[in-house]
Amino acid sequence: MRFSKIALGVGLAAAMITAAQAATFTADYRHEYRGEYGENFDRICLIGAFENGIGFYVDSSFKSGSERPNAGDDTLPQGYSEGQEGDFVTNATEMSLWWGYKIADTGFTITPGIITESTSETTGYKPYLRLQYNTDFGLWFAIRPRYDYWRYDNDKADQKNGRIDAWVGYSYGNFGINYNYTYMWALNDNADGSTRYMFDNKEHNYEHNIAMNYRFGKWNPYIEIGDISVASNRDDRQLRLRLGIQYTFD
């Protein structure tokens, strides 16, 4: 077990002990479909938020229905794709811990946090700092610079990326909508010194995402429509559709 998992687990336990006060817990299920190869991803997530601004989530995701080529893996049957229809495989496990600090009488909230993500071949560490401004008429803005560091279990070189997310959103009653723009860029090269590409043989990538939700009591269904890249050496874009529902416990 990597040190990051132990450290974050201890951090989550400490957060829950020190924040033994009124808290909100939410269960979140989300299905995701990516158009290019017919890939499907399902995520189950538990989110905790405490009155003092400390929050966390733990999630696990799975994939199925992929038509992505097997990339020349001779151990797999001809034409087989991991996660193809009828084959349900683990995709990733992710954990996060954050602390949101509201600056009194300003509408601003500063939130430092960290995300760790583990797959079958790599572990990612993603520290970030988010700044959000809420108006008194439902409009809000946020920006989040993030550093992504990926350690691989094989001979592949570690990857270091920069990332900035920006949001503009609006809430009215039980309805919410927001637009998210993401820009990413490579901070290091491949192990052999060659340029590491992220999209269209370039060292950067981007994403667009629109999310909408409408709360019914303890239930909160939502939908997201995104535009994401297909591969690092292609200029194609693909649809990412997400449908999810949350349930908040008392």
MOSULMO-V982388 format. One record per residue. RES is the residue in one letter. SS is DSSP state (a for helix, b for strand, c for the rest). PHI is phi as a letter, one per 20 degrees, with the letter a starting at -180 (none if undefined). PSI is psi in whole degrees, -180 to 180 (999 if undefined). Layout:
BEGIN
((RES/SS/PHI/PSI) (RES/SS/PHI/PSI))
END
This chain:
BEGIN
((M/c/none/133) (R/c/f/154) (F/a/g/-36) (S/a/g/-40) (K/a/f/-42) (I/a/f/-47) (A/a/f/-44) (L/a/f/-37) (G/a/f/-43) (V/a/f/-40) (G/a/f/-42) (L/a/f/-43) (A/a/f/-44) (A/a/f/-39) (A/a/f/-43) (M/a/f/-33) (I/a/f/-48) (T/a/f/-21) (A/c/d/38) (A/c/f/73) (Q/c/b/-168) (A/c/g/131) (A/b/b/158) (T/b/c/132) (F/b/c/136) (T/b/c/132) (A/b/e/136) (D/b/c/122) (Y/b/d/134) (R/b/b/134) (H/b/d/138) (E/b/c/138) (Y/b/c/132) (R/b/d/128) (G/c/f/-34) (E/c/f/-47) (Y/c/d/13) (G/c/m/36) (E/b/e/140) (N/b/c/137) (F/b/c/136) (D/b/c/134) (R/b/c/136) (I/b/d/129) (C/b/c/142) (L/b/d/127) (I/b/d/134) (G/b/c/136) (A/b/c/128) (F/b/d/160) (E/c/f/-29) (N/c/e/7) (G/c/n/-10) (I/b/f/138) (G/b/b/163) (F/b/b/162) (Y/b/b/154) (V/b/c/128) (D/b/b/161) (S/b/c/138) (S/b/c/154) (F/b/c/156) (K/b/c/154) (S/b/a/168) (G/c/m/18) (S/c/e/142) (E/c/d/15) (R/c/f/135) (P/c/g/155) (N/c/e/7) (A/c/l/35) (G/c/m/20) (D/c/f/106) (D/c/f/-11) (T/c/f/-10) (L/c/d/151) (P/c/g/153) (Q/c/g/128) (G/c/n/1) (Y/c/f/142) (S/c/c/128) (E/c/f/129) (G/c/n/14) (Q/c/f/174) (E/c/g/128) (G/c/n/-7) (D/c/d/108) (F/c/d/113) (V/b/c/154) (T/b/f/137) (N/b/d/-56) (A/b/a/159) (T/b/c/133) (E/b/c/142) (M/b/c/148) (S/b/b/149) (L/b/c/135) (W/b/b/168) (W/b/c/117) (G/b/e/124) (Y/b/d/116) (K/b/e/126) (I/c/e/116) (A/c/g/135) (D/c/m/25) (T/c/c/-24) (G/c/n/-3) (F/b/e/143) (T/b/c/129) (I/b/d/128) (T/b/c/101) (P/b/e/147) (G/b/a/176) (I/b/b/144) (I/b/c/137) (T/b/c/141) (E/b/c/133) (S/b/c/134) (T/c/c/-171) (S/c/f/-18) (E/c/c/-4) (T/b/b/160) (T/b/c/132) (G/b/d/141) (Y/b/d/127) (K/b/c/79) (P/b/f/148) (Y/b/b/169) (L/b/c/120) (R/b/d/136) (L/b/c/125) (Q/b/c/143) (Y/b/c/124) (N/b/d/127) (T/c/e/173) (D/c/e/10) (F/c/c/23) (G/c/n/-18) (L/b/e/139) (W/b/b/156) (F/b/c/147) (A/b/b/151) (I/b/b/142) (R/b/b/99) (P/b/f/143) (R/b/b/145) (Y/b/d/125) (D/b/d/123) (Y/b/c/120) (W/b/d/123) (R/b/d/128) (Y/b/e/146) (D/c/e/-11) (N/c/d/-159) (D/c/e/0) (K/c/f/141) (A/c/f/146) (D/c/f/150) (Q/b/d/139) (K/b/c/124) (N/b/c/149) (G/b/d/153) (R/b/b/139) (I/b/c/128) (D/b/d/139) (A/b/c/138) (W/b/c/150) (V/b/c/130) (G/b/b/167) (Y/b/b/135) (S/b/c/135) (Y/b/b/109) (G/c/m/-125) (N/c/e/-3) (F/b/e/141) (G/b/b/147) (I/b/b/143) (N/b/b/154) (Y/b/d/134) (N/b/c/124) (Y/b/d/131) (T/b/c/133) (Y/b/c/130) (M/b/c/148) (W/b/b/148) (A/b/f/137) (L/c/d/-5) (N/c/b/168) (D/c/e/179) (N/c/f/169) (A/c/f/-32) (D/c/e/5) (G/c/n/-5) (S/c/f/158) (T/c/f/135) (R/c/e/116) (Y/c/e/153) (M/c/d/-29) (F/b/a/131) (D/c/l/39) (N/c/l/37) (K/b/c/162) (E/c/e/13) (H/b/c/168) (N/b/b/166) (Y/b/b/162) (E/b/b/150) (H/b/d/144) (N/b/b/135) (I/b/d/130) (A/b/c/141) (M/b/c/146) (N/b/b/158) (Y/b/b/119) (R/b/e/132) (F/b/d/92) (G/c/m/-119) (K/c/e/-9) (W/b/e/141) (N/b/c/85) (P/b/f/150) (Y/b/b/162) (I/b/c/144) (E/b/c/137) (I/b/c/120) (G/b/c/158) (D/b/d/115) (I/b/c/167) (S/b/f/164) (V/c/e/-48) (A/c/b/161) (S/c/f/-23) (N/c/d/15) (R/c/c/153) (D/c/e/8) (D/c/f/148) (R/b/d/159) (Q/b/c/157) (L/b/f/136) (R/b/c/114) (L/b/d/128) (R/b/c/134) (L/b/c/130) (G/b/b/169) (I/b/b/140) (Q/b/d/149) (Y/b/c/125) (T/b/d/128) (F/b/e/153) (D/c/f/999))
END
